[in-house]
Structures are given as structure tokens and as C-alpha cells.
Amino acid sequence: TAFDQIKNLKQLFINNNQLKELYPQTLLSPGVSLQTLDVSHNQFPYLDIGQILLNLPLLKQFHLVSCHLNDTSIYTLLKL
């Protein structure tokens, strides 16, 4: 993934980028140490929140403000 060479990434701020997709597997490499993820103010109609949380066991802060998510995104939390 794009993050394969970044082993000690603790914070990732990709907010306000007009992103429309974010695949959970993209975050696997930094998943070992990522503690803060901010994807706020993007254009995600769907986001697999449950899988993202499963991939990031050390995550303490997950910001999703104004992401235009549909209800299906919330149901992915049932994976937990």
C-alpha cells in the first residue's frame, strides 16, 4: 500500500481532501501504530468503519465529521 514504508505512523490527517473512497486495506501497514485517523469533511458515501476499526487495534481517535456517510456504513460496526 501507499504506507508500506511508514512503520511508525501514529497520526494520519486526510481530512478536507474531497476523497470519495477509502479502502480499509490501505491502512493495514500503519495499522500497527496508528492512533489518530481524521477523515472528516470528505465525500464518502460509504466507509467500512467496522473493518477500519478492526485493522487499527491501537486507534484512539477516529474523526468522521461531515463525511456524508449512508446508513450502510454504520452497519459495518456489527463486525466488531
DSSP file (Angstrom, degrees, kcal/mol; ACC not computed):
  #  RESIDUE AA STRUCTURE BP1 BP2  ACC     N-H-->O    O-->H-N    N-H-->O    O-->H-N    TCO  KAPPA ALPHA  PHI   PSI    X-CA   Y-CA   Z-CA
    1    1 A T    >         0   0    0      0, 0.0     3,-1.4     0, 0.0     4,-0.2   0.000 360.0 360.0 360.0 178.9    0.0    0.0    0.0
    2    2 A A  T 3   +     0   0    0      1,-0.3     3,-0.3     2,-0.1    25,-0.1   0.716 360.0  50.4 -64.1 -20.1    1.0    3.6    0.0
    3    3 A F  T >  S+     0   0    0     23,-0.4     3,-1.7     1,-0.2    -1,-0.3   0.267  72.4 111.6-104.7  10.9    2.0    3.3    3.6
    4    4 A D  T <  S+     0   0    0     -3,-1.4    -1,-0.2     1,-0.3    -2,-0.1   0.819  81.9  45.2 -56.3 -34.8    4.2    0.2    3.4
    5    5 A Q  T 3  S+     0   0    0     -3,-0.3     2,-0.9    -4,-0.2    -1,-0.3   0.460  95.6  82.4 -90.0  -1.1    7.4    2.2    4.1
    6    6 A I    <   +     0   0    0     -3,-1.7     3,-0.5     1,-0.2    -1,-0.1  -0.810  49.7 162.3-107.3  93.0    5.9    4.2    7.0
    7    7 A K        +     0   0    0     -2,-0.9    -1,-0.2     1,-0.2    26,-0.1   0.772  69.3  43.6 -85.6 -27.5    6.2    1.9   10.0
    8    8 A N  S    S+     0   0    0     24,-0.1     2,-0.3    25,-0.1    -1,-0.2   0.036  71.8 146.7-110.8  26.7    5.8    4.3   13.0
    9    9 A L        +     0   0    0     -3,-0.5    24,-0.2     1,-0.2     3,-0.1  -0.488  12.6 167.0 -66.4 121.9    2.9    6.4   11.7
   10   10 A K        +     0   0    0     -2,-0.3    25,-2.9     1,-0.3    26,-2.1   0.691  62.5  36.3-108.3 -27.6    0.8    7.4   14.7
   11   11 A Q  E     -a   36   0A   0     24,-0.2     2,-0.4    23,-0.2    -1,-0.3  -0.993  57.5-177.1-132.4 135.4   -1.4   10.2   13.2
   12   12 A L  E     -a   37   0A   0     24,-2.2    26,-2.5    -2,-0.4     2,-0.7  -0.964   2.2-173.8-134.5 117.5   -2.9   10.4    9.8
   13   13 A F  E     +a   38   0A   0     -2,-0.4    26,-0.2    24,-0.2    24,-0.1  -0.912  21.7 151.7-113.7 104.1   -4.9   13.5    8.8
   14   14 A I        +     0   0    0     24,-2.5     3,-0.5    -2,-0.7     5,-0.2  -0.080  32.1 136.9-119.0  31.1   -6.6   13.1    5.4
   15   15 A N        +     0   0    0      1,-0.2    26,-0.2    23,-0.2    25,-0.1  -0.361  58.8  23.1 -76.3 157.4   -9.4   15.5    6.2
   16   16 A N  S    S+     0   0    0     24,-2.2    -1,-0.2    23,-0.1    26,-0.2   0.860  83.9 118.7  57.2  42.5  -10.8   18.1    3.7
   17   17 A N  S    S-     0   0    0     -3,-0.5    25,-0.1    23,-0.3    -1,-0.1   0.314  79.2-119.3-118.3   7.0   -9.4   16.4    0.6
   18   18 A Q        +     0   0    0     23,-0.7    24,-0.1     1,-0.2     2,-0.1   0.808  51.8 171.1  56.7  32.0  -12.7   15.7   -1.3
   19   19 A L        -     0   0    0     -5,-0.2    24,-2.4     1,-0.1    -1,-0.2  -0.444  23.0-173.6 -70.3 146.1  -11.9   12.0   -1.1
   20   20 A K        +     0   0    0      1,-0.3    26,-0.4    22,-0.1     2,-0.3   0.524  66.6  34.6-116.1 -13.6  -14.7    9.7   -2.3
   21   21 A E        +     0   0    0     23,-0.1     2,-0.3    24,-0.1    -1,-0.3  -0.996  48.9 176.8-143.1 146.5  -13.3    6.3   -1.4
   22   22 A L        -     0   0    0     -2,-0.3    26,-0.4    24,-0.3     3,-0.0  -0.853  18.5-152.8-148.3 112.9  -11.1    4.8    1.3
   23   23 A Y    >   -     0   0    0     -2,-0.3     3,-1.9     1,-0.1     4,-0.5  -0.739  15.1-136.8 -89.2 129.3  -10.4    1.1    1.3
   24   24 A P  G >  S+     0   0    0      0, 0.0     3,-1.5     0, 0.0     4,-0.1   0.826 102.2  63.0 -54.3 -35.0   -9.7   -0.4    4.8
   25   25 A Q  G >  S+     0   0    0      1,-0.3     3,-1.3     2,-0.2     4,-0.3   0.734  89.3  70.3 -65.7 -20.2   -6.8   -2.5    3.4
   26   26 A T  G <  S+     0   0    0     -3,-1.9   -23,-0.4     1,-0.2     3,-0.3   0.812  99.0  49.4 -61.5 -29.5   -5.0    0.8    2.5
   27   27 A L  G <> S+     0   0    0     -3,-1.5     4,-0.7    -4,-0.5    -1,-0.2   0.339  81.5  99.0 -94.4   6.0   -4.5    1.3    6.2
   28   28 A L  T X4 S+     0   0    0     -3,-1.3     3,-0.6     1,-0.2     4,-0.4   0.902  77.4  54.0 -63.6 -43.5   -3.1   -2.1    7.1
   29   29 A S  G >4 S+     0   0    0     -4,-0.3     3,-0.8    -3,-0.3    -1,-0.2   0.938 115.2  36.8 -61.8 -49.9    0.6   -1.1    7.1
   30   30 A P  G >> S+     0   0    0      0, 0.0     4,-2.4     0, 0.0     3,-1.7   0.565  92.5  97.9 -78.0  -3.0    0.4    1.7    9.6
   31   31 A G  G <<  +     0   0    0     -4,-0.7    27,-0.6    -3,-0.6    -2,-0.2   0.739  69.9  67.0 -56.2 -24.8   -2.3   -0.2   11.5
   32   32 A V  G <4 S+     0   0    0     -3,-0.8    -1,-0.3    -4,-0.4    -3,-0.1   0.855 122.5  10.9 -65.0 -34.3    0.3   -1.5   13.9
   33   33 A S  T <4 S+     0   0    0     -3,-1.7    -2,-0.2   -24,-0.2     2,-0.2   0.507  88.0 125.1-125.5  -6.8    0.9    2.0   15.4
   34   34 A L     <  +     0   0    0     -4,-2.4    24,-0.2     1,-0.2   -24,-0.2  -0.397  20.5 163.5 -65.0 124.9   -1.8    4.4   14.1
   35   35 A Q        +     0   0    0    -25,-2.9    25,-2.9     1,-0.3    26,-2.3   0.636  62.1  41.8-113.7 -24.9   -3.6    6.1   17.0
   36   36 A T  E     +ab  11  61A   0    -26,-2.1   -24,-2.2    24,-0.2     2,-0.4  -0.993  57.3 175.6-131.4 128.2   -5.3    9.0   15.3
   37   37 A L  E     -ab  12  62A   0     24,-2.4    26,-2.7    -2,-0.4     2,-0.6  -0.984   5.2-173.7-132.6 122.2   -7.2    9.0   12.0
   38   38 A D  E     +ab  13  63A   0    -26,-2.5   -24,-2.5    -2,-0.4   -23,-0.2  -0.946  20.5 154.7-119.7 111.2   -9.0   12.0   10.7
   39   39 A V        +     0   0    0     24,-2.4     3,-0.4    -2,-0.6    25,-0.1   0.092  30.8 146.0-115.8  18.5  -11.1   11.6    7.5
   40   40 A S        +     0   0    0      1,-0.2   -24,-2.2    23,-0.2   -23,-0.3  -0.103  55.8  22.5 -60.1 153.3  -13.5   14.4    8.3
   41   41 A H  S    S+     0   0    0     24,-3.3   -23,-0.7   -26,-0.2     2,-0.2   0.855  89.3 126.3  58.2  42.6  -15.1   16.6    5.6
   42   42 A N        -     0   0    0     -3,-0.4    -1,-0.2    23,-0.3     2,-0.2  -0.686  69.5-110.5-115.5 176.5  -14.6   14.2    2.7
   43   43 A Q        +     0   0    0    -24,-2.4    25,-0.1    -2,-0.2     3,-0.1  -0.246  53.9 153.3-105.8  43.6  -17.3   12.9    0.3
   44   44 A F        -     0   0    0     23,-0.3     3,-0.1     1,-0.2   -23,-0.1  -0.626  22.3-178.6 -76.3 115.8  -17.5    9.3    1.4
   45   45 A P  S    S+     0   0    0      0, 0.0    25,-2.3     0, 0.0     2,-0.4   0.807  80.5  19.4 -76.7 -29.0  -21.0    7.8    0.6
   46   46 A Y        +     0   0    0    -26,-0.4     2,-0.3    23,-0.2   -24,-0.3  -0.999  64.7 175.2-141.4 139.8  -19.8    4.6    2.1
   47   47 A L        -     0   0    0     -2,-0.4     2,-2.2    23,-0.2     3,-0.2  -0.960  32.7-131.5-145.7 126.0  -17.0    3.8    4.5
   48   48 A D     >  +     0   0    0    -26,-0.4     4,-2.2    -2,-0.3     5,-0.2  -0.506  36.7 169.4 -78.7  77.7  -16.4    0.3    6.1
   49   49 A I  H  > S+     0   0    0     -2,-2.2     4,-2.4    24,-0.5    -1,-0.2   0.885  70.7  55.0 -60.2 -42.8  -16.0    1.7    9.6
   50   50 A G  H  > S+     0   0    0     23,-0.4     4,-2.0    -3,-0.2    -1,-0.2   0.918 110.0  44.9 -59.1 -46.0  -16.1   -1.7   11.2
   51   51 A Q  H  > S+     0   0    0      2,-0.2     4,-2.2     1,-0.2    -1,-0.2   0.875 110.7  54.4 -68.4 -37.1  -13.2   -3.1    9.1
   52   52 A I  H  X S+     0   0    0     -4,-2.2     4,-1.1     1,-0.2    -1,-0.2   0.931 109.8  47.4 -60.8 -44.8  -11.2    0.1    9.6
   53   53 A L  H  < S+     0   0    0     -4,-2.4     3,-0.2     1,-0.2    -2,-0.2   0.872 111.3  51.0 -65.8 -36.6  -11.5   -0.3   13.4
   54   54 A L  H  < S+     0   0    0     -4,-2.0    -1,-0.2     1,-0.2    -2,-0.2   0.873 110.5  49.6 -66.4 -36.3  -10.6   -4.0   13.2
   55   55 A N  H  < S+     0   0    0     -4,-2.2    -1,-0.2     1,-0.2    -2,-0.2   0.692 110.7  52.3 -74.7 -19.1   -7.4   -3.1   11.1
   56   56 A L    ><  +     0   0    0     -4,-1.1     3,-1.7    -3,-0.2    -1,-0.2  -0.670  61.0 168.2-121.2  75.5   -6.3   -0.4   13.6
   57   57 A P  T 3  S+     0   0    0      0, 0.0    -1,-0.1     0, 0.0   -25,-0.1   0.716  78.3  49.6 -64.9 -22.1   -6.3   -2.0   17.0
   58   58 A L  T 3  S+     0   0    0    -27,-0.6     2,-0.1   -24,-0.2   -26,-0.1   0.382  78.6 131.5 -96.6   4.1   -4.4    0.9   18.7
   59   59 A L    <   +     0   0    0     -3,-1.7   -24,-0.2    -6,-0.2   -23,-0.2  -0.376  22.1 166.6 -63.8 127.1   -6.7    3.6   17.2
   60   60 A K        +     0   0    0    -25,-2.9     2,-0.4     1,-0.3   -24,-0.2   0.664  66.3  38.0-110.7 -29.2   -7.8    6.0   20.0
   61   61 A Q  E     +b   36   0A   0    -26,-2.3   -24,-2.4     2,-0.0     2,-0.4  -0.992  56.7 174.1-131.1 128.0   -9.3    8.8   17.9
   62   62 A F  E     -b   37   0A   0     -2,-0.4     2,-0.5   -26,-0.2   -24,-0.2  -0.927  14.4-161.7-134.8 107.4  -11.3    8.4   14.7
   63   63 A H  E     +b   38   0A   0    -26,-2.7   -24,-2.4    -2,-0.4   -23,-0.2  -0.805  22.6 160.0 -99.9 124.9  -12.8   11.6   13.2
   64   64 A L    >   +     0   0    0     -2,-0.5     3,-0.8   -26,-0.1     5,-0.2   0.016  17.0 156.5-129.2  25.4  -15.7   11.3   10.7
   65   65 A V  T 3  S-     0   0    0      1,-0.2   -24,-3.3     2,-0.1   -23,-0.3  -0.315  70.9  -5.2 -63.6 133.0  -17.3   14.7   10.9
   66   66 A S  T 3  S+     0   0    0    -26,-0.2    -1,-0.2   -25,-0.1   -24,-0.1   0.898  81.5 141.2  52.9  52.8  -19.3   15.7    7.7
   67   67 A C    <   -     0   0    0     -3,-0.8   -23,-0.3   -26,-0.2    -1,-0.1   0.430  60.4-128.2-101.5  -0.4  -18.4   12.6    5.6
   68   68 A H        +     0   0    0      1,-0.2     2,-0.1   -25,-0.1    -3,-0.1   0.840  43.8 178.0  59.7  35.2  -21.9   12.2    4.0
   69   69 A L        -     0   0    0     -5,-0.2   -23,-0.2     1,-0.1    -1,-0.2  -0.383  22.1-133.1 -72.4 145.9  -22.0    8.6    5.0
   70   70 A N    >>  -     0   0    0    -25,-2.3     3,-1.2    -2,-0.1     4,-0.6  -0.448  31.2 -98.2 -89.8 172.0  -25.0    6.4    4.3
   71   71 A D  H >> S+     0   0    0      1,-0.3     4,-1.4     2,-0.2     3,-0.7   0.797 117.2  69.1 -61.8 -30.3  -26.6    4.1    6.8
   72   72 A T  H 3> S+     0   0    0      1,-0.3     4,-0.8     2,-0.2    -1,-0.3   0.833  91.4  61.4 -59.7 -32.4  -24.8    1.0    5.5
   73   73 A S  H X4 S+     0   0    0     -3,-1.2     3,-0.7   -28,-0.3   -24,-0.5   0.884 102.1  51.2 -61.2 -39.0  -21.6    2.4    6.8
   74   74 A I  H X< S+     0   0    0     -3,-0.7     3,-1.8    -4,-0.6    -1,-0.2   0.871 102.0  60.7 -67.0 -37.3  -22.9    2.3   10.4
   75   75 A Y  H >< S+     0   0    0     -4,-1.4     3,-1.8     1,-0.3    -1,-0.2   0.713  87.3  74.0 -65.4 -19.2  -24.0   -1.4    9.9
   76   76 A T  G X< S+     0   0    0     -4,-0.8     3,-1.5    -3,-0.7    -1,-0.3   0.689  79.6  75.2 -67.5 -14.8  -20.4   -2.3    9.3
   77   77 A L  G X  S+     0   0    0     -3,-1.8     3,-1.7     1,-0.3    -1,-0.3   0.678  74.9  78.7 -68.9 -15.9  -19.9   -1.8   13.1
   78   78 A L  G <  S+     0   0    0     -3,-1.8    -1,-0.3     1,-0.3    -2,-0.2   0.680  78.1  72.6 -65.4 -16.0  -21.6   -5.1   13.6
   79   79 A K  G <         0   0    0     -3,-1.5    -1,-0.3     1,-0.2    -2,-0.2   0.711 360.0 360.0 -67.9 -19.9  -18.3   -6.8   12.6
   80   80 A L    <         0   0    0     -3,-1.7    -1,-0.2    -4,-0.2    -2,-0.1   0.482 360.0 360.0 -78.2 360.0  -16.9   -5.7   16.0
